[in-house]
Amino acid sequence: MSKRVLMIHYTPPGVVGGVEQIMQRHESLFQDRGLDVAIVAGRPSQLDLDVHVISELDVATPASLALEAELAAGVVGPRFHASRVNILQRLGPLVETADAVIVHNAFTFHFCQPLTAVLWQLAGAARSTRPFVAWTHDISWINPLYIPSLHDGYPWDLLRLPAPGVNYVTVSHERKAELHALWGESLDTVTVVPNGVEVAQLLRLSPEMRAIVDRYKLFDLDFLLLLPVRITRRKNIEKAIDVVRVLKDRGLAVLLLVTGPTAPHHPQRSHAYLEELKSKRTALGVDSEVVFLADDLGSMPTDHDIAQLYALSDCLIFPSESEGFGLPILEAGIAGVPAIVSDIPIFHEVGRDDASYFQLDDTPEDVADIVIRALDTPERRLRRRVRHEYRWEAIADRQIMPLLQIEPLRSHEPAGVPA
């Protein structure tokens, strides 16, 4: 049976807002990993999501605004307690059926303090049966705009103490430090899980290209080297394979993607050259690091595919011994991809001082050095770091999914929490 994850916030995905956008991405990530997802919020969603509406969580209703005004004045009266009871009656059964509960902001933010009180109560009861995660985007007690509306005692103290049985997540190390300062202690079990980016969506990759990305794990690479040529001997593809071996020896996750098929004019010679290249690939131990894309997929990539591969690539490597022009250098320029090319006259004519050149008789180590230097710029380093550290899929597998199993957090419990 699939695990059921319950996500709680004042408003659901579909409402314009940063937290709601992150929840929407989380929901999709969980679904992709075979989890059932339900959302608790104060209003329905316009999206096709499983949303349980508890109206008291909607902080924009007249009743909620009236309660917020009372609390800002320091009044904890019948309106607060009635809201807390109503939320508990609706939320309690939903928590009971969940395998993990993720609460966005409500443990540290004051917009619906009856909800915060209920969450403390439910988390304390559930600490041995299911993970409770406090996803901390904002903290009321450190914000000068909100502190005048907060007071000592219950329920305001719930927002500035770590709740028992709750695993706290902050979206940045700065937020983690602020949380520790508020609590007056440092807890190593507070987990930093950054927000991420959907790389395939940002790059507008086609479904076909997304399949190629998944097949060859392109987003997990340090360097993706693109060689958009047909399989002909003058392209000197073996030079690029030698370079891949050196880069692999240096501990880099690298892939050389040769996009074209064998040449149509001399198919036998071209096919024989392809077989030589495959043998060399195997002899050097880089079968997984060198891909002949058209041969592997059984079809020639389209012009649109090639354009998307440029957007994905870290550099063009073009080791030809002779060429009539050198169009890939221009394509690389438009795509903003460094061009690392052999030192032949036509490439100088096209690339001028804006490409990186190597001699045809340079060693693979020399060419590897040129590749590394060309890619050691702030822009290329940032690109690789985002791809490795801030891609949503990587964040989900490396950081979010383990949260559903981590041990509860040690905490202090303030006086005045209802039994």
BELDA-V312596 format. One record per pair of residues at least 6 apart in sequence whose ideal C-beta (glycine too) atoms are under 6 Angstrom apart, sorted by the first residue. I is the first residue (numbers start at 1). J is the second residue. D is the distance in Angstrom with one decimal. If there is no record, write none. Layout:
# BELDA-V312596
i | j | d
I | J | D
I | J | D
This chain:
# BELDA-V312596
i | j | d
2 | 34 | 5.7
2 | 35 | 5.8
2 | 36 | 4.8
3 | 35 | 5.1
3 | 99 | 4.2
4 | 36 | 4.5
4 | 98 | 5.2
4 | 99 | 5.2
5 | 30 | 5.4
5 | 35 | 5.3
5 | 37 | 5.1
5 | 100 | 5.1
6 | 38 | 5.3
6 | 94 | 5.9
6 | 98 | 3.8
6 | 101 | 4.8
7 | 23 | 5.8
7 | 39 | 5.0
7 | 102 | 4.9
8 | 40 | 4.6
8 | 103 | 4.6
9 | 41 | 5.7
9 | 104 | 4.2
10 | 42 | 5.4
10 | 57 | 5.2
10 | 59 | 5.3
10 | 111 | 5.8
10 | 112 | 5.9
11 | 20 | 5.9
11 | 41 | 5.5
12 | 39 | 5.3
12 | 41 | 3.9
12 | 45 | 3.9
12 | 51 | 5.0
13 | 20 | 4.9
13 | 23 | 4.9
13 | 24 | 3.5
13 | 47 | 5.8
14 | 45 | 4.1
14 | 46 | 4.3
14 | 47 | 4.2
19 | 104 | 5.3
19 | 137 | 5.5
22 | 195 | 5.9
25 | 392 | 5.7
27 | 37 | 5.0
29 | 396 | 4.3
30 | 37 | 4.9
38 | 50 | 4.7
39 | 49 | 5.8
39 | 51 | 4.7
40 | 52 | 4.9
41 | 51 | 5.8
41 | 57 | 6.0
42 | 55 | 6.0
42 | 57 | 3.4
42 | 58 | 2.8
43 | 58 | 5.0
44 | 51 | 5.9
44 | 53 | 5.7
45 | 51 | 4.8
52 | 94 | 5.9
54 | 87 | 5.9
54 | 90 | 4.7
56 | 83 | 4.8
56 | 86 | 5.6
56 | 87 | 5.2
57 | 112 | 5.5
57 | 115 | 5.8
59 | 111 | 4.5
59 | 112 | 5.7
67 | 79 | 5.0
71 | 113 | 5.9
72 | 149 | 4.0
74 | 151 | 4.8
80 | 114 | 5.9
83 | 114 | 4.0
84 | 114 | 4.0
84 | 117 | 5.2
84 | 118 | 5.9
87 | 114 | 5.5
87 | 115 | 5.6
87 | 118 | 4.8
88 | 118 | 4.8
91 | 118 | 5.9
95 | 101 | 5.8
95 | 122 | 5.1
99 | 130 | 5.8
100 | 130 | 5.8
100 | 131 | 4.7
100 | 404 | 4.4
101 | 132 | 5.0
102 | 133 | 4.6
102 | 135 | 5.8
103 | 119 | 5.9
103 | 134 | 5.5
104 | 135 | 4.7
105 | 137 | 5.3
105 | 138 | 5.7
106 | 115 | 5.1
106 | 116 | 5.5
106 | 119 | 5.9
107 | 134 | 3.8
107 | 163 | 5.8
108 | 136 | 5.2
108 | 139 | 4.6
108 | 159 | 5.7
109 | 138 | 5.0
109 | 140 | 5.3
110 | 140 | 4.3
110 | 159 | 5.8
113 | 155 | 4.6
116 | 158 | 5.1
117 | 155 | 5.0
120 | 158 | 5.5
120 | 163 | 5.1
120 | 417 | 5.7
123 | 132 | 4.2
123 | 163 | 5.4
123 | 165 | 4.7
123 | 166 | 5.0
124 | 164 | 4.9
124 | 165 | 5.4
127 | 165 | 2.8
127 | 408 | 4.7
131 | 404 | 5.4
132 | 165 | 5.8
132 | 166 | 4.7
133 | 167 | 5.0
133 | 169 | 5.8
133 | 403 | 5.5
134 | 166 | 5.0
134 | 168 | 4.8
135 | 169 | 5.0
136 | 168 | 6.0
136 | 170 | 4.8
137 | 171 | 5.7
139 | 178 | 5.9
140 | 146 | 4.4
140 | 159 | 5.4
141 | 159 | 5.8
141 | 160 | 4.3
141 | 182 | 5.6
142 | 178 | 5.3
150 | 156 | 4.8
154 | 416 | 3.3
157 | 414 | 4.4
160 | 182 | 5.2
161 | 412 | 5.6
161 | 414 | 5.6
162 | 183 | 5.7
162 | 411 | 4.1
163 | 411 | 5.9
164 | 411 | 4.4
164 | 413 | 5.5
165 | 408 | 4.4
166 | 409 | 5.8
167 | 406 | 5.3
167 | 409 | 5.5
168 | 190 | 4.8
169 | 191 | 5.0
169 | 193 | 5.1
170 | 176 | 4.3
170 | 179 | 6.0
170 | 192 | 5.6
171 | 195 | 5.8
173 | 192 | 5.5
176 | 190 | 5.3
176 | 192 | 5.5
180 | 186 | 4.8
189 | 409 | 5.4
193 | 399 | 4.8
196 | 390 | 5.0
196 | 391 | 6.0
196 | 392 | 3.9
196 | 395 | 4.7
197 | 390 | 5.6
198 | 392 | 5.5
199 | 391 | 5.3
200 | 210 | 5.3
203 | 311 | 5.3
205 | 308 | 5.8
209 | 308 | 4.6
218 | 224 | 5.9
218 | 312 | 5.8
219 | 387 | 5.5
219 | 391 | 5.8
221 | 253 | 5.0
221 | 255 | 5.4
222 | 252 | 4.4
222 | 253 | 4.6
223 | 252 | 5.9
223 | 254 | 4.6
223 | 314 | 4.8
224 | 255 | 5.4
224 | 313 | 4.8
224 | 314 | 5.1
225 | 256 | 4.7
225 | 315 | 5.9
225 | 317 | 4.6
226 | 257 | 5.5
226 | 309 | 5.8
226 | 313 | 3.9
226 | 316 | 5.4
227 | 240 | 5.7
227 | 258 | 4.7
227 | 317 | 5.7
228 | 259 | 4.6
228 | 306 | 5.6
228 | 328 | 5.3
229 | 235 | 4.7
229 | 260 | 5.2
230 | 260 | 3.8
230 | 263 | 5.0
231 | 262 | 4.6
231 | 270 | 5.3
231 | 273 | 5.9
231 | 274 | 4.8
232 | 263 | 4.8
232 | 270 | 5.9
233 | 273 | 5.1
234 | 321 | 5.1
234 | 322 | 5.3
235 | 320 | 5.2
236 | 319 | 4.4
236 | 320 | 5.6
236 | 321 | 5.0
237 | 277 | 5.7
238 | 280 | 5.8
239 | 319 | 4.0
240 | 256 | 5.5
240 | 317 | 5.2
240 | 319 | 5.4
241 | 280 | 5.7
241 | 281 | 5.9
241 | 290 | 5.5
242 | 364 | 3.8
243 | 364 | 5.0
243 | 367 | 4.8
243 | 368 | 5.3
244 | 254 | 5.7
244 | 256 | 4.9
244 | 286 | 5.2
244 | 289 | 5.1
244 | 290 | 5.8
245 | 284 | 4.5
245 | 286 | 5.5
246 | 364 | 4.7
246 | 365 | 5.5
246 | 368 | 4.1
247 | 254 | 4.4
247 | 368 | 5.4
248 | 254 | 5.9
248 | 289 | 5.8
254 | 289 | 5.7
255 | 289 | 5.6
256 | 290 | 4.8
257 | 291 | 5.3
257 | 293 | 5.8
258 | 292 | 5.1
259 | 293 | 4.8
259 | 301 | 5.2
260 | 294 | 5.7
261 | 294 | 3.9
261 | 300 | 5.4
262 | 270 | 3.8
262 | 271 | 5.2
262 | 274 | 5.6
263 | 270 | 4.1
281 | 287 | 5.6
281 | 290 | 4.6
293 | 301 | 6.0
294 | 300 | 5.0
310 | 335 | 3.7
310 | 337 | 5.7
313 | 337 | 5.5
314 | 375 | 5.7
315 | 337 | 5.9
315 | 338 | 4.5
315 | 340 | 5.4
316 | 328 | 5.7
316 | 332 | 4.1
316 | 337 | 5.6
316 | 339 | 4.7
317 | 340 | 5.1
318 | 328 | 5.7
318 | 341 | 4.2
319 | 342 | 4.9
320 | 342 | 5.7
323 | 346 | 5.2
326 | 346 | 5.4
326 | 347 | 5.2
326 | 350 | 4.4
329 | 339 | 4.9
329 | 350 | 4.8
329 | 351 | 4.9
332 | 339 | 4.4
338 | 374 | 4.5
339 | 351 | 5.9
339 | 355 | 4.1
340 | 356 | 4.7
340 | 370 | 5.9
340 | 371 | 5.7
340 | 374 | 5.6
341 | 347 | 4.7
341 | 355 | 5.2
342 | 360 | 5.5
343 | 357 | 4.2
343 | 359 | 5.2
356 | 370 | 5.4
356 | 374 | 4.7
358 | 367 | 4.8
358 | 370 | 5.3
